[in-house]
Amino acid sequence: MPRREATKKPTLTDPQATIWLLEDHLSEDLPLLKAHPTAAVLIIESRKAFAALPFHQRRLTFIVSAMRHFARRLRDAGREVHLYTLSDTPYRDSLSAIRDWKQRTGRRTLLLTEPNDHHTMTWVQTLPALLDMQIVIEPRGLMLTDRRQFSAWATKLKSPVMEHFYRRMRREHNVLMQGDEPVGGGGAWNFDKENRKTAKAAARELSEKLFAPKRPSFAADEITRAAHRDVQRVFSKHPGGFEIESFDLPVTREQALKVLRHFIEHRLPRFGDYQDVMLAAHPTMDHALISAPLNLGLLTPMEVIKAAEKAHQQGHAPLNCVEGFIRQILGWREYVFGIYWSFMPEYLQRNALKAGVPLPEFFWTGKTKMNCVRSCVKQAIDTAYNHHIQRLMVLGNFAALAGLEPKAVNDWFLSMFIDSHDWVMAPNVIGMALHADGATMGTKPYVSTAAYIDRMTDACAGCAYDPKQRLGERACPFNTLFWTFLDQHKAEFNRNPRMSMMLKNLDRVPPAELKAMHTRRAELIRRLESGV
């Protein structure tokens, strides 16, 4: 029997070919769906894939519900849809489902948009020979970045800088541009310095009234309720169990658009000022909460970008807020995607700082005396969501300073968050948060003492630890870990000019005090498993 292979050449040799839709391609704007408007569609809820890690039950319910709603949408539009659900017990993975589809239909060709995750692409390449069939792969998906062009640029550089990429994307897609120059005058591309108001400023200027009107919420319909029942039954041991009445996520395109419109109208005008603030009473602040539907395809990146740009053009939102938001979509999101595909699969194994401390149990329970860490972990357990500063400057900061093993931290982030996908988390965690990729993404580690957390959150008030102390039982672990982290890696950081200020401050720490902090660090590491 001749060996068959998945091919990236977008040719269709079988008029009865079926489009295989993965969970993150749920968009009628997908080029493959638009190119073949009458082709049948195959959608598979793979138990094996959903059990690869202990994925949060809210995340799984969201994805399964979105897949089923999209299947219904396609059927209502006249498509033939083959849907294999978690309830179809004989078909526990995609392989068995495809075998059944092939037997039932007699078809031997699948059309597939190039997967966003590397491990999925690698696995897909094995299927034609295994199943004696043809898989035709369409390279154009929903991202704005050509992964091959990005790789040709990034792999030539020691540190491919996001800002350079972002400016190129602004020009290429004519976003916030006046000719060849950025809008606003003065040649400024980035207004991040204007987006750093503190928690105290937020407490003074914001009130419950200013956060009104409330965000759109969506009562679970029968499709979502059935998805929830299946997830609870099949993945009962996964974290984040919840009552369906608390589920209000957008699982259809119409719902996702409603969330986007609410953000543009009510929250974008304030987004920039307080995007880095963390307040207990407002855990999501003015963040858009569209990353999860965006990552599934319920929204497309350019429609999100254009909606924000239009708000500025109409005088509805200031440039610092709009630019800061667009940079997250057109800049950071696309950059992360490019970095992932430029350096996988070895990227997942990187551990430049040789970190090896096991992930503490409190990442799964929230049982720690550190108020900021506890509140972020509990929020993740309860809602499967933290905003980017909670992830980077609390959870990621602690993980980097404590020397937690990068793969374990990445797996936790991948498991717990509603918007997680392999391509999303690997660069954000291994690169940005942990600096474990050897400075491919970040030219310096994003770490800080408790002073940053005290400035940007209200978590330090009432905490068991004092953010101003770095020695003694009440010393905040972030302080002890920060200075000893710098000292541990001083030889390496000395070669990095962006670390010079931190290292000068380290040199001012009295040797006896630094020695005492190292003793305290060793004690903290020993106690991590039971909480600190």
C-alpha positions as CSV (number, residue, x, y, z in Angstrom):
1,M,0.0,0.0,0.0
2,P,1.5,3.4,-1.0
3,R,2.4,5.7,1.9
4,R,0.1,8.7,2.2
5,E,1.2,12.0,3.7
6,A,-0.5,15.2,4.9
7,T,0.3,17.8,2.3
8,K,0.4,21.6,2.6
9,K,-0.4,22.0,-1.1
10,P,-3.9,23.4,-1.1
11,T,-5.3,21.2,-3.9
12,L,-8.6,19.3,-3.8
13,T,-8.5,16.0,-5.6
14,D,-11.6,14.6,-4.0
15,P,-14.9,16.4,-4.7
16,Q,-16.4,14.7,-1.6
17,A,-13.6,16.0,0.7
18,T,-14.7,17.1,4.2
19,I,-13.4,20.1,6.1
20,W,-12.0,19.1,9.5
21,L,-12.4,22.0,11.9
22,L,-10.3,22.2,15.0
23,E,-11.5,23.8,18.2
24,D,-9.7,27.1,17.5
25,H,-11.0,27.6,14.0
26,L,-14.6,28.3,14.7
27,S,-15.1,31.1,12.2
28,E,-17.1,31.4,9.0
29,D,-14.3,33.8,7.9
30,L,-11.9,30.8,7.9
31,P,-10.4,30.8,4.3
32,L,-11.1,27.1,4.0
33,L,-14.8,27.4,4.8
34,K,-15.1,30.4,2.4
35,A,-13.3,28.6,-0.4
36,H,-15.5,25.5,-0.1
37,P,-19.0,26.8,0.8
38,T,-20.7,23.4,0.3
39,A,-18.2,21.0,1.7
40,A,-19.2,18.9,4.7
41,V,-17.6,19.6,8.0
42,L,-16.1,17.3,10.7
43,I,-15.8,18.4,14.3
44,I,-14.4,16.2,17.1
45,E,-14.5,16.7,20.8
46,S,-11.5,14.6,21.7
47,R,-11.5,13.1,25.2
48,K,-7.8,12.3,24.8
49,A,-6.9,15.9,23.8
50,F,-9.0,17.4,26.6
51,A,-7.3,15.1,29.2
52,A,-3.7,15.8,28.1
53,L,-3.5,18.1,31.1
54,P,-5.8,18.8,34.0
55,F,-7.6,21.5,32.1
56,H,-10.0,23.8,34.1
57,Q,-13.6,22.6,33.8
58,R,-14.8,26.1,32.9
59,R,-12.3,26.2,30.0
60,L,-13.5,22.8,28.7
61,T,-17.1,23.7,29.1
62,F,-16.5,26.9,27.2
63,I,-14.7,25.2,24.3
64,V,-17.2,22.3,24.0
65,S,-20.1,24.6,24.1
66,A,-18.6,26.9,21.4
67,M,-17.8,23.9,19.2
68,R,-21.4,22.6,19.5
69,H,-22.9,26.1,18.9
70,F,-20.7,26.5,15.8
71,A,-21.8,23.0,14.5
72,R,-25.4,24.1,14.9
73,R,-24.7,27.4,13.1
74,L,-23.1,25.5,10.1
75,R,-26.1,23.1,10.0
76,D,-28.5,26.0,10.0
77,A,-26.6,27.4,7.1
78,G,-27.1,24.2,5.2
79,R,-23.8,22.4,5.8
80,E,-23.5,18.7,6.4
81,V,-21.9,18.4,9.8
82,H,-20.4,15.3,11.4
83,L,-20.1,16.1,15.1
84,Y,-18.4,13.6,17.5
85,T,-19.1,14.7,21.1
86,L,-18.0,13.6,24.6
87,S,-21.2,11.7,24.8
88,D,-20.2,9.5,21.9
89,T,-18.5,7.0,24.2
90,P,-16.9,4.7,21.5
91,Y,-15.0,7.6,20.1
92,R,-12.6,8.7,22.8
93,D,-10.1,10.5,20.5
94,S,-9.8,12.0,17.0
95,L,-8.2,8.9,15.6
96,S,-11.2,6.7,16.4
97,A,-13.7,9.4,15.3
98,I,-11.9,9.8,11.9
99,R,-11.9,6.1,11.4
100,D,-15.7,6.0,12.0
101,W,-16.3,9.0,9.8
102,K,-14.3,7.3,7.0
103,Q,-16.2,4.1,7.4
104,R,-19.7,5.8,7.5
105,T,-19.1,8.1,4.6
106,G,-16.7,6.3,2.4
107,R,-14.7,9.5,2.0
108,R,-10.9,9.5,2.1
109,T,-9.9,13.2,2.0
110,L,-9.9,15.8,4.8
111,L,-9.2,19.5,4.3
112,L,-7.6,21.1,7.4
113,T,-6.4,24.6,8.2
114,E,-2.9,24.5,9.5
115,P,-3.1,23.8,13.2
116,N,-2.0,26.6,15.5
117,D,-0.3,24.2,18.0
118,H,2.9,22.5,17.0
119,H,2.1,19.1,18.7
120,T,-1.2,19.0,16.8
121,M,0.6,19.7,13.5
122,T,3.2,17.0,14.2
123,W,0.4,14.5,15.0
124,V,-1.6,15.3,11.9
125,Q,1.4,14.5,9.7
126,T,1.2,10.9,10.9
127,L,-2.5,10.4,10.1
128,P,-2.5,9.8,6.3
129,A,-0.2,6.8,6.5
130,L,-2.0,5.5,9.6
131,L,-5.5,5.8,8.1
132,D,-4.7,5.4,4.4
133,M,-6.2,8.7,3.5
134,Q,-5.4,12.2,2.2
135,I,-5.2,15.3,4.4
136,V,-4.8,18.6,2.5
137,I,-3.5,21.4,4.7
138,E,-4.5,25.0,4.0
139,P,-1.7,27.3,5.4
140,R,-4.0,30.4,5.7
141,G,-5.8,30.6,9.0
142,L,-7.1,33.4,11.2
143,M,-3.8,34.9,12.3
144,L,-2.5,38.1,10.6
145,T,1.1,36.8,10.7
146,D,2.7,34.5,8.2
147,R,4.6,32.1,10.5
148,R,7.2,31.3,7.9
149,Q,8.0,35.0,7.1
150,F,8.2,35.7,10.8
151,S,10.6,32.8,11.4
152,A,12.8,33.9,8.5
153,W,13.2,37.2,10.4
154,A,13.3,36.0,14.0
155,T,15.7,33.1,13.7
156,K,18.4,35.4,12.4
157,L,18.4,37.5,15.6
158,K,19.5,36.8,19.1
159,S,16.5,38.7,20.5
160,P,13.8,39.5,17.9
161,V,12.3,42.6,19.5
162,M,8.5,42.9,19.6
163,E,8.5,46.7,19.1
164,H,10.2,46.3,15.7
165,F,7.7,43.7,14.6
166,Y,4.8,45.8,15.9
167,R,5.8,48.9,13.9
168,R,6.1,46.7,10.8
169,M,2.6,45.3,11.4
170,R,1.2,48.8,11.9
171,R,2.6,49.9,8.5
172,E,1.7,46.6,6.8
173,H,-2.0,46.7,7.9
174,N,-2.3,50.6,7.9
175,V,-3.4,50.7,11.6
176,L,-3.1,54.0,13.5
177,M,-1.1,55.4,10.7
178,Q,-0.9,58.8,8.9
179,G,1.0,57.9,5.7
180,D,4.2,56.2,6.9
181,E,4.1,57.8,10.4
182,P,2.1,56.9,13.5
183,V,-1.0,59.0,14.3
184,G,-0.8,61.5,17.1
185,G,2.2,63.5,15.9
186,G,5.7,63.5,17.4
187,G,6.5,60.1,15.9
188,A,5.4,58.1,19.0
189,W,4.5,54.5,18.4
190,N,4.0,53.4,21.9
191,F,2.2,55.1,24.8
192,D,2.9,52.5,27.5
193,K,4.4,55.1,29.8
194,E,1.0,56.8,30.0
195,N,-0.7,53.5,31.0
196,R,0.8,53.0,34.5
197,K,-1.4,54.7,37.0
198,T,-1.2,53.0,40.4
199,A,-3.7,51.2,42.5
200,K,-3.9,54.2,44.9
201,A,-4.8,56.5,41.9
202,A,-7.4,54.0,40.8
203,A,-8.9,53.9,44.3
204,R,-9.1,57.7,44.3
205,E,-10.5,58.1,40.8
206,L,-12.6,55.1,40.3
207,S,-15.8,54.0,41.9
208,E,-18.3,51.3,41.6
209,K,-20.4,53.7,39.5
210,L,-17.6,54.3,37.0
211,F,-17.4,50.5,36.3
212,A,-21.0,50.5,35.3
213,P,-22.8,49.4,33.2
214,K,-22.1,45.8,34.0
215,R,-20.5,43.6,31.4
216,P,-22.8,41.5,29.2
217,S,-23.5,38.0,30.6
218,F,-25.1,35.1,28.9
219,A,-27.3,32.5,30.7
220,A,-26.4,29.0,29.7
221,D,-28.7,27.5,27.1
222,E,-29.3,23.8,26.8
223,I,-26.3,23.3,24.5
224,T,-24.0,24.8,27.2
225,R,-25.8,22.9,30.0
226,A,-25.2,19.6,28.1
227,A,-21.6,20.5,27.5
228,H,-21.2,21.2,31.3
229,R,-22.8,17.9,32.2
230,D,-20.5,16.0,29.8
231,V,-17.4,17.9,31.2
232,Q,-18.4,17.2,34.8
233,R,-18.9,13.5,34.0
234,V,-15.8,12.9,31.9
235,F,-13.4,15.3,33.6
236,S,-14.7,15.2,37.2
237,K,-11.1,15.3,38.7
238,H,-10.1,18.4,36.7
239,P,-9.8,21.6,38.7
240,G,-12.4,24.4,38.7
241,G,-15.7,22.6,39.2
242,F,-18.6,25.0,39.1
243,E,-22.3,25.4,39.1
244,I,-23.7,26.1,35.6
245,E,-25.6,29.1,36.9
246,S,-22.3,30.9,37.3
247,F,-21.3,30.3,33.6
248,D,-21.8,33.5,31.5
249,L,-19.1,33.3,28.8
250,P,-19.7,34.2,25.2
251,V,-20.0,30.9,23.3
252,T,-21.4,32.2,20.0
253,R,-20.2,34.8,17.6
254,E,-23.2,37.1,18.4
255,Q,-22.4,36.9,22.1
256,A,-18.7,37.6,21.4
257,L,-19.5,40.6,19.3
258,K,-21.7,41.9,22.1
259,V,-18.8,41.7,24.6
260,L,-16.6,43.5,22.1
261,R,-19.1,46.3,21.5
262,H,-19.5,46.8,25.3
263,F,-15.7,47.1,25.8
264,I,-15.3,49.6,22.9
265,E,-18.2,51.7,24.2
266,H,-17.8,51.6,28.0
267,R,-14.3,50.4,28.9
268,L,-11.8,51.2,26.1
269,P,-11.8,55.0,27.0
270,R,-10.4,54.1,30.4
271,F,-8.5,51.0,29.5
272,G,-5.0,52.4,29.1
273,D,-4.7,54.3,32.4
274,Y,-5.4,51.3,34.7
275,Q,-4.6,48.3,32.6
276,D,-1.8,47.3,35.0
277,V,-3.7,47.8,38.2
278,M,-4.9,44.9,40.4
279,L,-7.8,45.6,42.8
280,A,-9.6,42.9,44.8
281,A,-13.0,44.5,44.2
282,H,-12.5,44.7,40.5
283,P,-10.4,41.7,39.5
284,T,-10.9,42.2,35.7
285,M,-10.7,46.1,35.8
286,D,-11.4,47.4,32.3
287,H,-9.9,44.5,30.4
288,A,-11.8,43.5,27.3
289,L,-12.2,39.8,28.3
290,I,-12.2,38.8,24.6
291,S,-9.0,36.7,24.5
292,A,-10.9,33.4,24.9
293,P,-13.5,34.0,22.0
294,L,-10.7,35.5,19.9
295,N,-8.5,32.5,20.3
296,L,-11.3,30.2,19.2
297,G,-12.2,32.3,16.2
298,L,-15.5,33.7,17.4
299,L,-13.9,37.1,16.8
300,T,-11.2,37.9,14.2
301,P,-8.2,40.0,15.1
302,M,-8.6,42.7,12.4
303,E,-12.3,43.3,13.3
304,V,-11.2,43.9,16.9
305,I,-8.4,46.2,15.9
306,K,-10.6,48.2,13.5
307,A,-13.3,48.6,16.1
308,A,-10.7,50.1,18.5
309,E,-9.2,52.3,15.8
310,K,-12.6,53.6,14.8
311,A,-13.3,54.6,18.4
312,H,-10.2,56.8,18.4
313,Q,-11.0,58.3,15.0
314,Q,-14.5,59.3,16.2
315,G,-13.1,60.9,19.4
316,H,-14.6,58.3,21.7
317,A,-11.3,56.9,23.2
318,P,-7.9,58.6,23.7
319,L,-4.9,57.5,21.8
320,N,-3.0,56.0,24.8
321,C,-5.9,53.7,25.5
322,V,-6.5,52.6,21.9
323,E,-2.8,52.2,21.0
324,G,-2.2,50.2,24.2
325,F,-5.1,47.9,23.4
326,I,-4.2,47.5,19.7
327,R,-0.6,46.7,20.6
328,Q,-1.8,43.7,22.6
329,I,-3.7,42.3,19.5
330,L,-1.6,43.4,16.5
331,G,1.7,43.4,18.3
332,W,1.9,41.1,21.2
333,R,-0.5,38.4,20.2
334,E,0.9,38.0,16.7
335,Y,4.4,38.3,18.0
336,V,3.8,35.4,20.5
337,F,2.4,33.3,17.6
338,G,5.5,34.0,15.5
339,I,8.0,33.3,18.3
340,Y,6.2,30.0,19.1
341,W,6.4,28.7,15.5
342,S,10.0,30.0,15.0
343,F,11.5,28.0,17.9
344,M,9.3,25.0,18.5
345,P,9.5,22.2,19.5
346,E,12.8,22.8,21.5
347,Y,11.4,26.0,23.0
348,L,9.3,24.0,25.5
349,Q,12.4,22.5,26.9
350,R,14.3,25.7,27.5
351,N,15.6,26.5,31.0
352,A,18.2,29.1,30.7
353,L,18.4,29.9,34.4
354,K,18.5,26.2,35.3
355,A,15.4,26.5,37.5
356,G,14.2,23.3,39.1
357,V,12.0,23.9,42.2
358,P,8.8,21.8,41.9
359,L,5.6,23.7,41.5
360,P,4.1,24.3,45.0
361,E,0.8,22.7,45.9
362,F,-0.7,26.1,46.6
363,F,-0.9,26.8,42.9
364,W,-3.7,24.3,42.9
365,T,-5.3,25.3,46.2
366,G,-4.5,28.9,46.8
367,K,-3.4,28.0,50.4
368,T,-0.6,30.5,50.9
369,K,-0.1,33.4,53.3
370,M,1.0,35.7,50.4
371,N,-2.2,37.7,49.8
372,C,-1.4,38.7,46.2
373,V,-0.6,35.1,45.2
374,R,-3.5,33.7,47.0
375,S,-6.0,36.1,45.5
376,C,-4.7,35.5,41.9
377,V,-4.7,31.7,42.3
378,K,-8.1,31.7,43.9
379,Q,-9.4,33.8,41.1
380,A,-8.0,31.4,38.5
381,I,-9.5,28.4,40.3
382,D,-12.9,30.2,40.5
383,T,-13.1,31.8,37.1
384,A,-10.2,30.4,34.9
385,Y,-9.1,34.0,34.4
386,N,-6.4,36.5,35.5
387,H,-5.5,39.6,33.5
388,H,-2.0,40.0,32.1
389,I,-0.4,41.8,35.1
390,Q,-1.8,39.3,37.6
391,R,-0.2,36.5,35.4
392,L,3.1,38.3,34.7
393,M,3.9,40.4,37.8
394,V,2.4,38.2,40.5
395,L,2.3,34.6,39.5
396,G,5.0,34.7,36.9
397,N,7.2,37.0,39.0
398,F,7.0,34.6,42.0
399,A,7.7,31.6,39.8
400,A,10.8,33.2,38.3
401,L,12.2,34.5,41.6
402,A,11.6,31.2,43.3
403,G,13.2,29.2,40.5
404,L,10.2,27.1,39.7
405,E,10.7,24.5,37.0
406,P,9.6,26.1,33.7
407,K,7.7,23.2,32.1
408,A,5.7,22.7,35.3
409,V,4.8,26.4,35.5
410,N,3.8,26.4,31.8
411,D,1.7,23.3,32.2
412,W,-0.2,25.0,35.1
413,F,-0.9,28.2,33.1
414,L,-1.9,26.0,30.1
415,S,-4.3,24.0,32.4
416,M,-5.9,26.8,34.3
417,F,-6.8,29.7,32.0
418,I,-9.9,30.1,29.8
419,D,-7.9,31.5,26.9
420,S,-5.0,29.0,27.0
421,H,-3.5,27.2,24.0
422,D,-0.1,25.9,23.5
423,W,1.0,28.7,21.2
424,V,-0.3,31.3,23.6
425,M,1.2,30.0,26.8
426,A,4.7,28.7,25.9
427,P,6.2,32.1,24.9
428,N,4.3,34.0,27.5
429,V,5.4,31.7,30.3
430,I,8.7,30.3,29.3
431,G,9.9,33.5,27.6
432,M,8.2,36.5,29.1
433,A,7.4,35.4,32.6
434,L,10.3,33.1,33.5
435,H,13.1,34.4,31.2
436,A,13.8,30.7,30.6
437,D,14.2,31.1,26.9
438,G,17.7,32.7,27.1
439,A,16.5,36.2,26.3
440,T,14.9,35.3,22.9
441,M,11.7,37.3,23.8
442,G,12.7,39.6,26.7
443,T,16.0,41.4,26.9
444,K,15.7,41.2,30.7
445,P,13.7,39.3,33.3
446,Y,10.4,40.8,34.3
447,V,10.9,40.5,38.1
448,S,10.4,42.9,40.9
449,T,10.3,43.3,44.7
450,A,7.1,43.7,46.6
451,A,7.3,47.4,46.0
452,Y,5.8,47.0,42.5
453,I,3.0,44.8,43.9
454,D,2.3,47.3,46.7
455,R,2.2,50.1,44.1
456,M,-0.1,48.4,41.6
457,T,-2.4,46.4,43.9
458,D,-4.3,46.6,47.1
459,A,-3.2,43.1,48.1
460,C,-0.5,44.2,50.5
461,A,-3.0,45.7,53.0
462,G,-3.8,43.1,55.6
463,C,-1.2,40.6,54.2
464,A,0.8,38.4,56.7
465,Y,3.9,39.9,55.1
466,D,5.3,43.4,55.1
467,P,6.2,44.7,51.5
468,K,8.8,47.0,53.0
469,Q,10.8,44.3,54.8
470,R,13.3,42.0,53.3
471,L,14.5,40.3,56.5
472,G,12.7,38.5,59.3
473,E,9.6,36.4,59.5
474,R,7.3,39.2,58.2
475,A,9.6,40.0,55.3
476,C,7.7,39.7,52.0
477,P,9.0,36.6,50.1
478,F,9.1,38.7,47.0
479,N,11.8,40.9,48.5
480,T,13.9,38.0,49.8
481,L,13.6,36.1,46.6
482,F,14.3,39.1,44.4
483,W,17.6,40.0,45.9
484,T,18.8,36.5,46.2
485,F,17.7,35.8,42.6
486,L,19.8,38.6,41.3
487,D,22.7,37.4,43.4
488,Q,22.4,33.8,42.1
489,H,22.5,34.9,38.5
490,K,24.7,37.9,38.9
491,A,27.5,36.6,36.6
492,E,25.1,36.1,33.8
493,F,23.1,39.3,34.3
494,N,26.4,41.3,34.3
495,R,26.6,40.7,30.6
496,N,23.2,42.4,30.1
497,P,23.3,46.2,30.0
498,R,19.6,46.4,30.8
499,M,20.3,44.8,34.2
500,S,22.9,47.3,35.3
501,M,20.5,49.4,37.5
502,M,19.2,46.3,39.3
503,L,22.8,45.0,39.9
504,K,24.0,48.4,41.1
505,N,21.2,48.3,43.7
506,L,22.2,44.8,44.6
507,D,25.8,46.0,45.3
508,R,24.3,48.4,47.9
509,V,22.9,45.5,49.9
510,P,25.2,44.9,52.9
511,P,26.9,41.5,52.6
512,A,25.7,40.3,56.0
513,E,22.1,41.2,55.0
514,L,22.4,39.4,51.7
515,K,23.8,36.3,53.4
516,A,20.8,36.4,55.8
517,M,18.4,36.6,52.8
518,H,20.1,33.6,51.2
519,T,19.4,31.6,54.4
520,R,15.9,32.9,54.4
521,R,15.5,31.9,50.7
522,A,16.6,28.3,51.4
523,E,14.0,28.2,54.2
524,L,11.3,29.6,51.9
525,I,12.1,27.1,49.2
526,R,11.8,24.2,51.7
527,R,8.4,25.5,52.8
528,L,7.0,26.1,49.3
529,E,5.1,22.8,49.1
530,S,3.1,23.7,52.3
531,G,2.7,27.4,51.6
532,V,4.7,30.4,52.9
